[in-house]
Structures are given as structure tokens and as C-alpha cells.
Amino acid sequence: MEFRHLMQLSSVSANLAGLMFGAVFSLSAQAAAADAKPAAPEDKALQTVNTVCAACHGADGNSAITVNPKLAGQHPEYLIKQLTEFKSGKRANAVMSGMAATLSDEDVKTVAAYFASQRIKLGQAKTNGKGSLGEKIYRGGIAATNVPACASCHGANGAGIPKQFPRLAGQHADYTLAQLKTFRTGERANAPMMMVISTKLTDAEMAAVSDYIQGLR
């Protein structure tokens, strides 16, 4: 009887050990499967942003360096266009061409969607507020030199028009001014309309409208 009882206990122990091993193996397999799952789109986007974009444009697309553009809240179609043209060389910029070259077409779309989903931190104009030269150019253009109103393409509040014209509201004045100047010299040649308009603006007019745009909301 004692021997039979010991055998039964041994059998029960073996079964329990088997169940415990099975449970541990199952949990390990589940953990391995979880690790093997592809990263969620938002995780992949943030990883790419932190690796390629954040140093110049900020992790949330609100660059602290005023010569680098804010990307937060920008239309994804515009961002895709610019990154694609940096890659192809249509838009010349040694730094951005190198950065864009590391991105696949999928990366470009993912990064564009990520920045478009971020909230832009609006700024303030330094001197070109209501009634200023900057406001007059933005809202009414300059009739004497056939400069059209910026608002006609970029909207009264600077929100732009998706797929056609970028958002401008809140953009750093230093960046906007630099782009107007590169349009004028032909260094930036991927927007023919802006190249023509910029040749009709003086440095003072460019600076004024860029400052107004910085405070636009």
C-alpha cells in the first residue's frame, strides 16, 4: 500500500512538473512572438524622426533653431513633395539631400504623416503686426510691382491649401526670409511661381512679410 501510494504521488508530481514546464514554455513563446511583431506605424515613425529629423526640426516638428523650418501641422502632401525632391535633387540642399537619401518611399510617407499630426507652436511677429507693411503685403500684395497677395494661395490665416500650397502660419521668420532669398537667386527652383514673385520683392519687403507670417494664426 505504501509503495502504491508513493507511485501515485510520483505520478502527480510528474504531471504538475509537465504542466508548469508547458506554461513556462507557452509564456516564453508568447513573449518571443510579441518581440517578433513589427513595430506599430507610430513607433516606426517616431524612431525614424528621432534618428533622422529631431536634431534639426525637433521631435514634435517644432524646431528650436529658427533657420530650420517648423514641420508640425504641415500638410503631408507638401512634406512628401519636398522630401522626394530633396532625394531627386530637384530641390537643392546639401544637408537635406543627404538626410532624405536615407529614407525609403515608405519612410517619407510615414514621417510626413507623423509631422502633419503634430501641433505647431505659434510664434509672435517682432514688429509686423496689424497695419504693418508685412500685413499689407500678405493680405493685399503690392500692386505697383504686380506682387499678388500671399493670402490668395496660403489662406487668410496661413493654413495653406492641402496638396497645393503649404501652411505658413507660425513659421520662423528667419526660415521664410531665407527661402524667399533662395527663390530669388534660383538656388531653390522647385516652385516657379515663388521664383517669379520673389524677384519683385525688396529685402525689406521680404523681411516684413516673413515677420508677419511668424505671428500669423
Buried (B, 14 or more C-beta within 10 A) or exposed (E): EEEEEEEEEEEEEEEEEEEEEEEEEEEEEEEEEEEEEEEEEEEBBBEBBEEBBBEBBBEBBBBEEBEBBBBBBBBBBBBBBBBBBBBEEEBBBEEBBEBBEEBEEEBBBBBBBBBBBBEBBBBEBEEBEEEBBBBBBBBBBBEEEEBBBBBEBBBEEBBBEEEEBBBBBBBBBBBBBBBBBBBBEEEBBBBEEBBBBBEBBEEEBBBBBBBBBBBBE
